[in-house]
Amino acid sequence: MATRMNTAYRYPADCPETFPVFPLPEALLLPRGQLPLNIFEPRYIDMVDEALRTSRVIGIVQPNDDENAAVPKLYKVGCAGRLTQFSETGDGRYLITLVGMARFQIIEEVETATTFRQVRASFEPFARDFIPNDGEQYVDRDNVLRMLRDFAMATDIEIDWQGIERTPNEALVNALSMMSPYGVKEKQALLEAETLKDRAETLIAITEIELARLAGVSDQTLQ
């Protein structure tokens, strides 16, 4: 059944119970974050077509085992994005942008004849994701910026500090988490952090481990 194109998803009850998922290792989408994607595999072209035809919702979820498996297992928590930008390239690809709505808990994978995977999921465990800027006053911004400076110095990357200063805590923590160059386990830990404060602290801890590794001090990894 087709739905209104500009449906607003403000509460868990507004969201579809069943929707397609896109398994992407080391990819992270968070509420109100933007994730551009280059879609070229036929099954994911089909997925985008279905999303455009229905709810415009696609779930981003990470594989929880060998990503090369024919049907990799999935982590139980992902983040749903609303397809807000769409263009055809003329060579069979789609360029799309997903804007994060909220995280979801997979209840079950749906048996379907579609070429792409679909799940039945609940948004209720993450109802606070629908509240913009929720809990950002509890983020230790100074510590986040210290971590960012240390990482920039260690990796010789340039930072737009004026832009950073104008960025609110939620957008800052989520953008840094999404752009972070970490692996599947680290990205999943950032996704599943209960609050924005927890996510900031997780990001700092993971980055400190990475900085120690770069300095040759430790060989720790996130378990």
Protein Blocks (a to p, Z undefined) as FASTA:
>chain_A
ZZdfklccfbfklpcfbdcddddehiacdehiacddddfbfklmmmmmmmmmmnopacdd
ddfbdfkbmbacddfbdcddddfbdcdehlopacdddddfbdcddfbdcddfbfbdcddd
dfklmmmmmpghihklmpcfklmmmmmmmmmmmnopacdfklmmmpcfklmmmmmmmmpc
cdfklmmmmmmpmblmlmmmmmmmmmmmmmmmmnopaccdcZZ
